[in-house]
Amino acid sequence: MIILIIIGMSLVTMIPRVIPAFVVGQLEFKSWLNRWLNAIPYAALGALIFPGIMSVQEGQPHIGLVGGLVAIVLAALGLNVILVVMGAIFTVFLLLT
């Protein structure tokens, strides 16, 4: 009985995720809508990261903001994501010491 419940729950979870992938793959969107949809992951990532930036050092939010700005500049220069992260970490390390 437990196996049937697990299979049923997995199907109920999987079906709503798989069907849109097939439907959206067949649709043609306007260019402005594609640009907007492509920006969603970056907006979500920013919303997840920003609270952490503000709480790097208790009472000193400028340290996290400077590290975030360094990351933005390095990313805008087109550096590899590892270098962007390392640059931001190094900046925050320098400001904390």
C-alpha positions as CSV (number, residue, x, y, z in Angstrom):
1,M,0.0,0.0,0.0
2,I,2.8,2.4,0.8
3,I,4.4,1.8,-2.6
4,L,1.1,2.8,-4.3
5,I,0.9,6.0,-2.3
6,I,4.6,6.8,-3.2
7,I,3.9,6.1,-6.9
8,G,0.7,8.2,-6.8
9,M,2.4,11.1,-5.1
10,S,5.3,11.0,-7.5
11,L,2.9,11.1,-10.5
12,V,1.0,14.0,-9.0
13,T,4.2,15.9,-8.5
14,M,5.7,15.0,-11.9
15,I,2.8,15.6,-14.2
16,P,2.4,19.3,-13.6
17,R,6.1,19.8,-14.2
18,V,6.4,17.7,-17.3
19,I,3.4,18.9,-19.2
20,P,4.4,22.6,-19.4
21,A,7.8,21.6,-20.7
22,F,6.2,19.9,-23.7
23,V,3.6,22.7,-24.2
24,V,6.0,25.6,-23.9
25,G,8.4,24.0,-26.3
26,Q,5.8,24.1,-29.1
27,L,4.9,27.8,-28.5
28,E,6.4,30.8,-30.3
29,F,6.7,33.9,-28.0
30,K,7.2,37.5,-29.1
31,S,10.7,38.8,-28.7
32,W,9.8,41.2,-25.8
33,L,8.2,38.3,-23.9
34,N,11.3,36.1,-24.4
35,R,13.5,38.9,-23.0
36,W,11.3,39.2,-20.0
37,L,11.2,35.4,-19.4
38,N,15.0,35.2,-19.7
39,A,15.4,37.8,-17.0
40,I,13.3,35.9,-14.4
41,P,16.2,33.6,-13.2
42,Y,18.4,36.7,-12.6
43,A,15.7,38.5,-10.7
44,A,15.0,35.4,-8.6
45,L,18.7,34.9,-7.9
46,G,19.0,38.6,-6.9
47,A,16.1,38.2,-4.5
48,L,17.7,35.2,-2.9
49,I,21.2,36.7,-2.6
50,F,20.4,40.3,-1.5
51,P,19.4,39.5,2.1
52,G,22.7,37.6,2.5
53,I,24.6,40.6,1.2
54,M,23.0,42.8,3.8
55,S,23.9,40.5,6.7
56,V,27.5,39.8,6.0
57,Q,28.6,41.7,9.1
58,E,26.2,42.6,11.9
59,G,25.7,46.4,11.9
60,Q,27.9,47.0,8.8
61,P,25.8,46.4,5.7
62,H,28.2,48.4,3.6
63,I,30.7,45.5,3.6
64,G,28.3,43.2,1.9
65,L,27.1,45.9,-0.5
66,V,30.7,46.6,-1.6
67,G,31.3,42.8,-2.1
68,G,28.0,42.7,-4.1
69,L,29.1,45.7,-6.2
70,V,32.4,44.1,-6.9
71,A,30.6,40.9,-8.1
72,I,28.4,43.0,-10.4
73,V,31.4,44.7,-11.9
74,L,33.3,41.5,-12.4
75,A,30.3,39.8,-13.9
76,A,29.7,42.8,-16.3
77,L,33.3,42.4,-17.4
78,G,32.4,38.9,-18.5
79,L,34.6,37.0,-16.1
80,N,34.0,33.3,-15.3
81,V,31.5,32.9,-12.4
82,I,34.1,31.3,-10.2
83,L,36.3,34.4,-10.6
84,V,33.3,36.6,-9.8
85,V,32.6,34.7,-6.6
86,M,36.2,34.6,-5.6
87,G,36.6,38.4,-6.3
88,A,33.6,39.2,-4.1
89,I,34.8,36.9,-1.3
90,F,38.3,38.4,-1.4
91,T,36.8,41.9,-1.3
92,V,34.7,41.1,1.8
93,F,37.7,39.4,3.4
94,L,39.8,42.5,2.9
95,L,37.1,44.7,4.3
96,L,36.7,42.5,7.4
97,T,40.4,42.4,8.3
